[in-house]
Amino acid sequence: MNSFGILAALMVVPLLFAGAVAFLPAKNAKHIALAGTLLACVFGAAAAWMFPWSMSDTPQLTSEAEWIPALGIKFALGADGVSMALILLTLLLGPICVACSFTAITERERTYYAWLLVLQAAMTGVFAAQDLVLFYICFEFTLIPMYFLISLYGSTNRRKAAIKFFLYTFVGSVVALAGFVFVAWSHASANAGQWTFDVAALQKTAAGLEPSTQGWVLLALMLGFAVKVPLFPVHTWLPLAHTEAPTAGSVVLAGVLLKLGTYGMLRFAMPYAPLAFAEYAPLMATLCIVGILYGGLICWVQQDVKKLVAYSSVAHLGFCILGMVALNNTGLRGSVLYMINHGLSTGGLFLLIGMVYERFHTRDMRELGGLAARMPVWSSFMVFFAMASVGLPGLNGFVSEFMCLMGTFQASPLWSGGVCTISGDATPGASIGGNLGPIYAAIAGLGMIIAAMYILMMVGKVVWGPLKIPGGHGDHGHADHGHDSHDGSHGVLPRDLSFREVAVLMPLAVCCVWLGVYPKPALEAIDPAVRHVLQTVHSAGKPAPTIQGDLGTSEPAVREADKSEVER
């Protein structure tokens, strides 16, 4: 297959296999679903091979077809470097989520795997869409599969969690839709009533709006995307949804669904309201700092392991958005890399927690302990992903957190009116940011210390110490009858991870090491797209036509030194 239509294939393949799962016998459902996700991975590998990464500042592998010509709506697909990286993350997690559910899901299997495949198709569509209507349809449609996955296959409070998840994210998305429609209407008003929903065309229109108007556009878009991230204080739906969702649901939610919000901010909030985004960047940074500290302190008092990891996402994504609103190359590259790294390490933690829950039917740290004595392989993976999540040097979390903090430290010139302000005053010190970049970076660094404390406390309780297992086993143990038991009360102490479970975890572990030891290819892949977004923001804020790079160099100098800068 040539480049035309390959992104469409990444959406169509899961949908076709979802139909096969729905209508073929239930005993074949999980194997058909696994085949569908693996085939999508093959197409994804082909797309990555054909993708011109050096020209990834604009959409590549494009294809389009007329959809509703009267309104200028097209079925248009394409991907830049950031989009392609997130598509590959989505495809990687697909077969992992299917394989981890083989023993966890034993009822209504066809419904479960069909919705899981539909969800993958919708998430891929979000990252590939080059038409606002197509983007919004895919963005909203992700709610439906996740709603059913939580409400039908979750834990005790699954219905409450599903309803809360749906209502929060749906209301925010409707407000964001109003912002999109306003921008499209503005374009039509300026072009003799010619409507279009082309992402690039509307970006030019939105960037030319009055500063005060951009402020309202930013508010509408941020209400939709901030809920999806979620950014403090609209985060309250996340811990319940994470805790009640089945294991694969939690992995998808942490790995990809939350990134729909961060991607929306990068793809639409920044370029569609550049003046307003630069003006209110310090305010958004403040919310990120509060979320980092709040999430960390809440994690400190949790006894449910899954709820602890869920609340940690509030803190982690606070770092992600903090790097984004720094509005410099270091911070924004760190933010995009954080989207990927968070999906890998947190996804791994949710997989491990799900494997323990299958065996013991509890996630309470007061009932579990010392599992290293009985499950050394599981414990090794648990320590590994915990260290990746906490930002241990040499693993993936460290690189992105360090870049986000460095970007924040360098953000003061941009937050002090160096780009633009809603009031039109571009003089230094005019904005509310002042010289708070180093202060914000220091406070966020404190959040990293808090994260290390609660993660290490969790590992210390669950992995080390005397063996403590529900069902009255304690340190006594029972003979292993050669198979895994999924109910500790039956008197069989479960054995360590099976080959299937190790195979599920290994791809994530390899990626964590690769991005921690050698992140250069990933940074080079996303760099052109990041610089394109920054150029959009900076060119809107005259007189500041240059981009603040890693060393404060101007854009032409950075262009010439791209390769050496990444190597440095």
N, C-alpha and C positions, 0 to 999 in steps of 0.2 A: 504494500500500500504506500502511495506517495503521501506527501504531507497534507494534501487536501482531504479533510474529513477524519483525520486520525484522532483529533480531540472529540469529535462527535462519536467515534467508535468507543472511546473511553466511557461515554455516557450510555450508549446503546447496549453494549455488551452486558453490563449488570442488569439492565431492564429486561433484556431477552431471557437471561437466566432466572430472573425473578419470576417471569411468567412460567418458565419451565418448572420451577420449584412449586409454584402455586397449583399446577394442574397435574403433575406427576405424583406417583405414590409417595407418601410421607417418609417411608424408610430410605428413600434416595435423596431426601431434601438436603441434608448437610453436605453430601458429596457433590451434588450438583452446584450448590452454592460455593463450595470450595473451588470447583473447576471454573466457575464464572469469575471469581475474584482473581484466580491465578491467570486466566486468560487476559483479564484486564491489565494485570501486571506485565504481561508480555507486550501488549499494545503500548503500555506506559514506557517500557524500556525502549521500544522502537521510537516513540515520540521523543524521549530524552536523547536518543542517538541522533535523530534528524534535527533536533533543535539547535539553532545557531546561537549558542550561548554568548558569543562576543557581541552580538547585535540585539541582546535581550532587553534593551531599554524600551522597545516598542513591541506590540503584539506580533508574534510569529505563529507559524502553522495555522494561519487564518483560513476560515471558510465561512461563507454566509449564504443565506437563501431568503427570499422575500417571505414575509409572514403576514403582516397586515399593512400593505403598502399605503393605504389612506392615512395612516398615522405614522408612517415611517418606521414601523417596527419590523425588525429583521431577526432571523435566527443566525446570529453572528457569533463565532467562536474565535478565540485566539489566546495566546499566553505570552507574557513577558517572563523575565527570570524569576520573579517572586511567585507569580502564578504557577509556573511550572514546578517550582520546588514544593509548593503546597499540594499540587496535584499528585506528585510522586509520593509525598507523605500519606495522602489519602489512599493511594493504591497499595502502599506497603501495609497499612493497617487493615486493609480489607480481608485478606486471607488469614491474618492473625486473629481477627475478631471471630471469623467463622470457625477456625480450628479450636479456639479456646472454649467454644460453646458446645463441643461434641458431647461432653458428659454433663454439662450444666443444664442444658435444655433437653428435656425428655418429653414434653407435652406441646402440642400445637406447633410442631417443628416447621411445617410448611409456612405458616403465618410468620413465624419468627425470622426464618432465613429469607423469605421474600421481602419483608420490610427492610431487613439489613442490606440487601442488594439495592433496593430502591433508594435507600438513604445514601449509599455510596454514589449512585448516579447523580443524585441531586447535589451533593457536596462538590463533585467534580464540575458540575455545571456552574456553580457559583464562581469557582476560580477561573473558568474558561470563558464566561459570558462577556461579550463585547457590546451587548445591547442592554439597556437598563431594565427593560421589561423582562427579558429572559433572565437577567441576574436576579430580579426581585422574585420571579416565580420559583426559581431554584432555591433562593434564600428562604422563602416562606415554606416551600414544600418540605424542607428538612424537618420542620416541626411535626409533620404528620407521622412519618415512620418512628421518630424518637418518642412521640407521645404513646404510640401503641407498644413500643418496646418496653417503656417504663411501666405503663399501666397494666400490661398483661403478664410481664415476666419479672417485675421488680420484687422488692421485699414487702414488709408489713404495711408501710404507708405509701405504697406505690401509686395509688390513685390520686392522693393529695399531691404527691410530688409531680405527677404528670400534668395535672391541671394547673398547678402553680407555674411549672415550666412553660406550658403553652400560653397561658394568659400574659405572663411577664414579657416573653419574647415577641408574642404576636402584637401586643399593644405598641411596644417600641418600634416594631417594623412598620406598622401602619403610619406612625408619625414620620418615619424615614421616607416612606412612599410619598407623603405629602411634599417633602422637600424635593424629591426627584421630579414630581409632576410640576412643581413650581419652576424648576430650572428648565424643563422641557417647554413649558408655556412661555418663559422668557425668551427662549431661542425662537419659538414660533412667532412671537410678537416682533422680534427684530429681523425676521426673514420672511416677511409677507405671508405669514400664516403657514409656513412650511414646517410641519412637525417632524421631529426625529428623536430617537432615543439612543442614538449612537453615543457610546461612552466618551470617545475622544472629541466629538463635535460639541457635546454639551459641556465638556470640561472647559473649552475655550469660552463658551458663553458665560458659564458660572464665574470664571476667573475675572470677567469684565464687569461683574455686578458691583453696585455701590457697596462700600464697606459695611454700612449698617444692614443692608440686605443680606450680605454674606453672613453676618452674625446670626440672622434668623435661619438661614439655610444650614449653617453649622449646628445650631441647636436642634433642628429637626433630625439631621443625620446622626448626630451624636446620641440622641435619645434612643434611636434604633440600634446603633452599633455598641454603645456603652452597656446596654442591657445584655447584649449577646456575649460580651467579653468574659465576665461582667466586671465593670468598673465600680468601685465604691462610690455612692451608697446603693446602687441598684443591683446588688449582688445576691440578695437574700434567697433567690430561687435556687442558686447553684448547689449549696451543700446538701439540701434535701434531695434534689434530682440525682446528684452523684451517688449519694448514700443508698437510695432506693433502687437505682437502675441495676439491671443485670450487668455482669462483668463486661461483656462486649459493649453494652450501652455506655458504661463509664469510660471505657477506652476511647470510643468514638467521640464522646462528649469532650473529654480532655484533649484528645489528640487533634481533632479537626473542628468540631462544631464551635468551640470557643474561639477558634482562629477565624471564623467567619466574621466576627466582630472586629478583630484587629485588622484583618484584611480589608474590611469595609472602610475603616478609618484611613488606612493607607491609600486605598484605591479611589475613594470618593471624598471623605471629609477633608483631607489635606488639599487635593488639587481643585475641588469644587468650591472651597471657601478658604483660599490661602491667606487672605488678609485677616480673617477672623480667627483662623487656626493659630497663626503666629501671635495674635493679640492675646488669646486665651490659653496659650500653651502653659504659662506659669500656673494658672488655675487648675488645669488638668494635671499638671505635675504634682500639685498639692494633694489632689484626690488620690493620685497614685501612691504618694508617700503615706497617706492615712491608711489606704488599703494594705500596703505592705506591713505596716506595724500592727494594724488591727487583725489582719489574717494570721500573722505570726503569733500574736498573743492568744487568739482564740484556739489555735492549734495546740498551744501549750497545755490546755486544760482538757483536751479531748481524751476519752477512753476508747472510743470506737476508731479503729485504725483507718477505716475507709473514710469516715467523716474528717479525720485529721488530714488525710491527703486531699480531700475535697476542699477544705478551707485553705490548704496551702496553695491551691490554684489562684485564689484571690490575691495572695501575696506575690506569687510568681508572675502573674499577668500584670500586676502593678509595675514590676520591673520592665516588662515588655513595653507597656505604654509609656513609661518614663523615658526610655530610650527613644521612642518615636517622637515625643513632643520636644525633645532636645533640639530637633531641627538641624542636626548636623550629620555628616556622613558616618561618623563613628557610632553615634547613638542609633541611627536608623538601621544600619546594617546589623548592629547587635540586636535590635528589636525583631527584625525579620528572622535572624538566626534563632532567637529565643522562641519564636513561634514553633519552629521545627523541633528544637531541643526539648521544650516542655512536652510536646506530644510524645517524644520518645521515652523520656525518663518517667514522667507521670503515668503514661500508658503502661509501662513496665510494672510500676508499683500497683496499679489497679489489677493487672493480670495476676500478680503474685497474691494479692489480697483475696481475689476471687478463688484462686486455687486452694487457699487455706479454708475459705468459707465452704467450699464444696466438701471438705473433709470433716470439719468440726461444727459447721452451722453456727458459728459465732465469729464476731470481729472485735470482741471486747478484750482489751489488753489485761483486764483483771482476771480473765479466764484462760488466757493463752500466755505461754512463756517457755523459754528454753528450748525452742524448736530446733536449734542447731544440733542438739543431741540426737534427734530422731530424723530430721530432714536437713542434712548438711547441704545438699545441692540447692534446695529452696532457700536456705538461709544465705548461701553465698550470693545468689541472685538478688536477694532482698538487700543485703549490705551494698552490693554493687549499685543498684538503682537508687538506693537512698543516698549514696555518695554522689551520684550523678545529679540528683535533684538538689542537693545542698550546695553544689558548685565546687566539688573537689578538683583542684588543678590536675589536668590530664584527662578529664572527662568533659562531656559536651556542655554541661551546665556552666562551667567556669568561664568559657570563652564568651558566651553571650551575656552573662551577668557583668563581666568585667567591661565589655564594650558599652553596655547600657550605662554603667556608672561613669565611665570615661566620657561618654557623650554628654551626660548630664553635667559633669564637672566643667565641660567646655561651653555650656549653653548660655552663660551670662551675657555675652555680647548680643546674642540673638533675642534674648528675653528683655533686653534693655532698650528696645526700639530700633535695633539695627536692621530689622527686616521691614516691619510695617506695623501700624496700629490702626484700630477702628476709627480713632479720632482723626487720622490723617497726619498726626505728628510723628515723624520718624526720627526725632532727635534722640541721642543716647539718654537713657534714664527715663524716657517718657512712659514706658510700659510698667505694669505692676510687678514685673519680674525682678527688677533691680539686679543685684549681683548675687542671686540666690543659688546659682548652679553648684558651687562647691558645698554649700550648706545642705542642699537637697541630696547631693551624692553621699555626703557623710551620714545623713539620717537613713538613707536607703542601705548604706553599708551596715548600719546597726540592725536593719531588718535581716540581712544575711546572717548575722550572728545569732539572732533569735531563731531563724530557720535551722541553723546547725544544732541548736539546743533541742528543739522539739523533735527533729528527725532522729538525733542520736538517742534521745530518751525513748522514743518509740522502738528503735532497733534494740536498745538495751533491754527493754521489757519483753519483746516478742522473740527475739533471736537468742539472747543469752540468759544466764541464770538457771535456776532449777526447772526441770521439765514440768510444765503445768498445762494439762489438756482437759477440756470439759468431758463429762461422762464418767468421772471418777477414776480415770486412768492414772493421772499424776505421774509419779516416777516409776510406777510398777511396770507398765507396758504390757503388751500381749504379743503373742507370736503373730508374725505376718503370714497370712494365708495365700500370698502370691498374687493378690489383687488389691486395687484401691477400694477402700470403703468410703462412701459418701455420707456416712452417718456415724459419728463417734459413739452414739449411744448403743450401737450393736455389739460393742465389745472388741471390735477389730481396730487396732491402731493403724492409721493409714501409713503407707510407705512414702518414700520420697517422690520427687517429680518423675513422671513417666517420660518416655522418649518424645511423645507428642508435645508435652508441656515444655520440655527443654527446647524443642524445635520452634515453638511459638515465641519463646523469649530470646533466642539467640540472634535473630536479625536486629532486634532493638538494641541488644547489648553491643553488637558489632558496630552499629551506627553511632552509639554513644562514644565508643572508643575512637572511632575514625574522626568524628567531629571535634573530639577533645584534643587529639594528638595532631591532626592535620586538617584544620578547617579551611585552608587556603582555597581548595576548589569550590567549596560552598560559598565562600565570601566573594570569589571572583564571579560566580554565576549570578548572584543577586545584585552585585555592585552597579551594573549599568542601569537597571530598573530603579534602584534607590536614588542614583544621581539624577535620573529623569524627574522623579517626584520632587526632589529638593530643588531642582532648577525651576520647576513650576511654581513652587512656593516663593522662592527668592526673586524670580523675575516679576512677580506680582507686587513685590514690596520695594519699589524704587524709592530712594536711590541706593539699592543694594543688589547689584546684578551679579554678585559672585556667590559661590557656595563655600560655606565654612567647612573645610575638609578636616582631616585628622590633624594637620599641622597649621590650620588657618590659612592655607594657600588659596589663591584665586582659582576659579574654574578652569581657565586655560592651562594653568600650571598643573592642576590636578589631572587634567586630561592627559598631559604628556607624561605624568609620573604615576599613572594608574597601576602599572605592573609593579614598579618598585615599591609603591605604597602598600599594596596588598602583601608583597613579600615581607616588608618590614613588620 
